[in-house]
């Protein structure tokens, strides 16, 4: 799962990144209004953490832009501005949740998890596809009650495939999903092929699961 943290307090932003990294989230950061606007136009995210007070602009304008662009990414406002009007306006203009500062990082993590679960998986804790069971809370995968040991990247790829089942996903989209704004730094995207190859091998070994199809010249598709 890929998150964008829009927060000008760098120490706080870094603390959030370090904590969420242990929860296997891929985090990107924006410290100013302009950086945040650039990222929401260039990349897709599963959740955005948004501070309202930013250098160069107001976080509420980012909410307006997300709505104008019909971007359905979930937004959690994390702000010291905890007045009732701010909370009402934030929720009114597109935010999904509001967490005033200071907050506990474990609570933030659960708010993120709950939001993503509601939006993408209809509040289910376990996602099932072709006999595979993905536990979204523990971030584990099993087949016939036997756990399949996946790396973080392999898990993220599998979840991304199943979330977009029967849709062709380009190699560029896969690279961006697992690497975020670092994807442009790679000369090529063969690293994606290596991860998919390893994921395929583990699924085949676990139960002859051969659901990742290579669509020649286009990308890959999870068949269900």
N, C-alpha and C positions, 0 to 999 in steps of 0.2 A: 504494500500500500504506500502510495506516495503523497506526502504532505508538503504544504507550503506554509512556512512560519513567517508571518509579516509582523515584525517586532523590532523597534529601534533600540531597545536596551540589549546590547550585544551579550552581556553576561547572562541575562535571563534567556535569550535566544539559544545560546550555547548550552545552557543547562537543560533546556527542553530537548534539544537535539540529542545530547548525550543520553538522557533518560529514554527517549522514544527509540533511539537506536537499539537499546537493550530489548525493546518490544518488537524489534524487526520491522520498524517503519523506515522508509526512505525519506529523509527530510531535506528540503531545500529552504534557503533563507532569503528574505528580502528585508533590508534595514531602512529603506526610504519608500516614500510614495511612488516615485518614478520606477524604482526597481520592482516593486510589487506589480505595477501596471504592466511593465514589460513582460514579466513572467506569466501573468494570467493570460496574456495574449499569445504567448509562444508555446506554453505547455499545459497539459491537463493534470489535474490533481484529484485525489480521492477526498481530501479534506483540506481546508484552509483555516489556519489560526490567525485571527486578525486583530491587531491593536488599532484603536481608533485614532490615537494621537501619533502622527507620523511626521518626520521631517519632509516638508514639501507638499503636504496635503492632508486631507481628512480620510480616515479609513472608511467612512460612510460612502464616500464617492466611489470606492472600490466595490462596495456592495451594489451601487447603482450600475456600475459598468458590467458586473457579472450578470445582473438582471437584463441589461440592455443587449448583451451578447447571448442571452439564453443559455448561459453556462450553469449547469445544474450541480456543480460541486458544492458539497456541504461546507458551511461556514460556522465556525465557533469564534465569537468575539471574546478576546481576552484583554481586558482593559481596566485601568484604574478608574476610569469614568464609570462609576457604578450607580449613578442616579437613576431613578425610575424612568425618566424620560429617555435617557440614553438606551436603556434596556428595551423599552417599548419600541423606539424608533429602529433599533438594530434588528429586532425580530420582525417588525413591520416591513422593512425594506429588504428582507431576504436572508438574514442570518437564521441559523437553525438552533443555536444555543448561545448562552451568554455566561461567561465565567469571570467574575471580578477578581482583580489582583488584590492581595497575594492569594495564590492558590496552591494546593498540593499537587505535585506532579502525577501521583497515582490517580487522583481524581480526574485530572486532565486526560490521562490515558484512557480511563473508562468512558469519559464523555466522547472521545474520538471513536472508540470502539463501538459504542452504542449508536452514534450517528452513522457510521459506515454500514453497520449491520442493518439499520432501518432503511437506508437509502438503496443499498445494493442487493441485500439478501433477504428482504422482507422479514427482518427481525429474527431470522434463524441463526442459531449458533453453529450448526453443522450444515455444510454444503455437500450435496451428494451428486455425483456424476459418474456414470458407467461403472458403478460399484465402488468408486473411490469415495471416502469420507474425509472431508476437510473440516477440521475443528478450528473455527475462526478465532476462538478465545485462546486456545493453547498453541495455535498455529502448527498443528500436526496433521499428517496425512496417513490414512490407513486403508487397507484392503483386506476384507475378510477378517477384520479385527487384528490384523498384523500391521504394525506401524512401518511406514516406508521412510527411511532416513534421507531427507532431502536437505540440501544446503538452503540458505536464505534465498538466494537468487532463483534456485529451482522451484522453491515454494511460491515465490512471487510470480514466476512465469506460469506455473500451473494454475494459480488462482486467477491470473489475468486471462488465460485461455478459457477457463470454465466460465468466468464472468462474461465472456464474449463468445460463448459457444455457437458453433455453426456460422461464425463470421470470419472472413478473411482478415488477418492482422498482418500488416506490413512489417518487415524487418526493422524499419525505422521506428515504428510505434513500439515494438518490443524493446529496442535499444533504449529509447527514451524512458520507457516504463521502469526498467531496472537500473538505469544510470542517471536519469533525470537530466539536469542541464550539463552534466559531464559528458553526455553522449557525443556532443560536437567535437570533443577533444580527441576522439579515436579516429585514426586514419581510415579504418574500415570497421565493419560491424560483424566480423567473423566470430567475435567472442560470443555473440548471441547463438550462432550455430553450435558452438561447443557446449553451451549450457543446455540447449534443446536436445542435443545428442545425448548428454548425460542423463537428462530427465527421462527421455524416451527409454534408455537402457534400464533405468531403475523401475519404470512402470512395467516394462515387458517382463523383467525378472520377478516382479511382485505378483503378476497375474495375467500375463499376456495381454496387457492393456496397450492397444495400438491406436490411439485416438488423435494423435497430432499428425495432421496431414500437411505435406509440403505442397503448396500451390505454386507451380513453376512460374518463376519470374515475378511473383506477386508477394508471397509471404507464407503464412501458416494458418491452419484452421483446426480448432478442436471439434471433432465430430461427436455428436451425441444422438 
